[in-house]
Amino acid sequence: MPLERAWIESRIPHQGRMCLIDRVIEWSSERIVCSSEGHRRADHPLRSHGRLGIACGIELAAQSMAVHGAMLLEGSGQRPRAGLLAALRGVRMHVSKLDDVQSELICDAVRIAGDGRTAVYEFELRAAAAVLLSGRATIVLDAAGAGQ
């Protein structure tokens, strides 16, 4: 069941152009697949010096993980908790820029570990069959309220 941008924006902190996810293609309790087409826009919020570097794909992956967390809570009566990208491991960048990619970007994120305070995801960003970026991310949940 694809979910569109309005639903996504209502559940993650990123709004307007900074919401990089256009839609959720599919998801399960362990995995989410999202798409984005804004990487070619001249007014992309992460564009710098006329280019959109591949490292910006990490933000796309992190937002996919945030959407996944929100979906897991949907219907529970709980609000999605703020998360902090705490660590990246094994990141591989196979291209230098995203704005050269002509097809939509697909982010596939799989939750491989976690508890009530953390989540660990493996992620892959691709266009058509080509892998552009991959790695592992550790997210600390409710980072703002962790010390309280």
SULJO-V142066 format. One record per run of one state. SS is the DSSP state (a for helix, b for strand, c for the rest). FROM is the first residue (numbers start at 1). TO is the last residue. Records with the same first field share a line. If there is no record, write none. Layout:
BEGIN
SS->FROM-TO / FROM-TO
END
This chain:
BEGIN
c->1-2 / 10-15 / 19-22 / 28-30 / 37-37 / 41-47 / 49-50 / 52-52 / 74-82 / 94-96 / 98-104 / 115-117 / 128-129 / 142-142 / 146-148
b->3-4 / 23-27 / 31-36 / 48-48 / 51-51 / 53-53 / 83-93 / 97-97 / 105-114 / 118-127 / 130-141
a->5-9 / 16-18 / 38-40 / 54-73 / 143-145
END
